[in-house]
Amino acid sequence: MLIVNCPLCDGTGWKPIDENGVRRVVRCDCWRERSSAQALEQAGIPARYAACEFSTFVTYPNDRLLNAVASAKRFAEAFPVVEKGLLVIGPPGIREDTPRDCGNEARHQDQRRARKGT
């Protein structure tokens, strides 16, 4: 849904611009914002992962995982101008479909160690 009272497009999703003396229309900012919000909503990302970032992804001392995260980050930074898609696979139990709770796992491990006195 577009912003009905948008001062740039009056709710049409198209805003007029003048470019080199030629008047034309381009997509309005309100349309772009709504389109982005819809895409994010349709992605089906669970709420617990909505705020996750590559910087908080727990990789442990694992070179293969570090390389995988670096590849995913490069892909995300280049998106949507990419030639191929990204497929993340791994052995059962790795949970390649979701990040490790955005760094919370490491925090929980630290808390468990503190309780054990290690």
C-alpha positions in Angstrom: 0.0 0.0 0.0 1.3 3.4 -0.9 1.2 6.4 1.3 -2.0 8.1 0.3 -1.0 11.5 1.5 2.5 11.4 0.1 3.5 15.0 -0.8 5.7 13.8 -3.6 3.3 11.5 -5.5 -0.2 12.0 -4.0 -0.4 8.3 -3.5 0.3 7.2 -7.1 3.8 5.7 -6.5 5.2 7.9 -9.2 6.8 11.3 -8.6 7.5 13.9 -11.3 11.0 15.1 -11.9 12.6 17.6 -14.4 15.8 16.3 -16.0 17.6 18.4 -18.6 14.4 20.3 -19.3 12.3 17.1 -19.7 9.6 16.4 -17.3 9.1 12.7 -16.5 8.1 10.4 -13.7 10.1 7.9 -11.6 9.2 5.7 -8.7 8.5 7.6 -5.6 10.4 7.1 -2.3 7.2 5.9 -0.6 6.8 3.1 -3.2 10.4 2.0 -2.7 10.1 2.0 1.1 6.9 0.0 0.9 8.3 -2.4 -1.6 11.3 -3.0 0.6 9.1 -3.5 3.7 6.9 -6.0 1.8 9.9 -8.0 0.5 11.3 -8.2 4.0 7.9 -9.3 5.4 7.5 -12.0 2.7 11.0 -13.3 3.4 9.5 -15.0 6.5 12.5 -14.3 8.7 11.6 -15.3 12.3 11.4 -12.4 14.7 14.3 -13.7 16.8 16.6 -13.3 13.7 15.2 -10.1 12.3 18.0 -7.9 13.9 20.8 -10.3 13.1 23.8 -9.0 11.2 27.0 -10.6 9.9 28.9 -8.8 12.6 27.1 -10.7 15.3 27.2 -14.2 13.6 29.1 -16.6 15.8 31.7 -18.4 13.8 33.8 -20.1 16.5 37.4 -20.9 15.5 36.3 -22.6 12.3 38.0 -21.6 9.0 35.3 -23.2 6.8 32.5 -21.3 8.7 34.5 -18.1 8.5 34.9 -18.5 4.8 31.2 -19.3 4.4 30.2 -16.2 6.3 32.6 -14.1 4.3 31.1 -15.5 1.0 27.5 -14.8 2.3 28.5 -11.2 3.2 30.1 -10.6 -0.2 26.9 -11.9 -1.8 24.7 -9.7 0.3 26.7 -6.6 -0.4 26.6 -7.2 -4.1 22.9 -8.1 -4.2 20.9 -7.7 -6.4 23.7 -7.4 -9.0 24.8 -11.0 -8.8 25.2 -13.6 -11.5 24.4 -16.7 -9.4 22.4 -17.4 -6.3 23.6 -18.5 -2.9 23.0 -22.0 -1.5 24.1 -22.8 2.0 24.5 -26.5 2.9 26.1 -28.5 5.6 25.9 -31.7 7.6 22.8 -32.3 9.8 22.7 -30.2 13.0 24.7 -27.3 11.6 21.5 -25.2 11.3 22.7 -23.5 8.1 19.2 -22.1 7.7 19.5 -19.7 10.6 22.3 -17.9 12.3 23.4 -19.0 15.7 21.0 -16.8 17.5 22.9 -13.6 16.7 25.8 -14.2 19.0 23.5 -15.2 21.9 24.9 -18.7 21.9 28.4 -17.4 22.8 26.9 -15.3 25.5 25.1 -18.3 26.9 28.2 -20.4 26.8 30.1 -17.7 28.8 27.3 -17.6 31.3 27.4 -21.4 31.7 31.1 -21.3 32.2 30.7 -18.6 34.8 28.2 -20.7 36.7 30.5 -23.7 36.6 33.5 -21.6 37.6 35.5 -22.5 34.6 
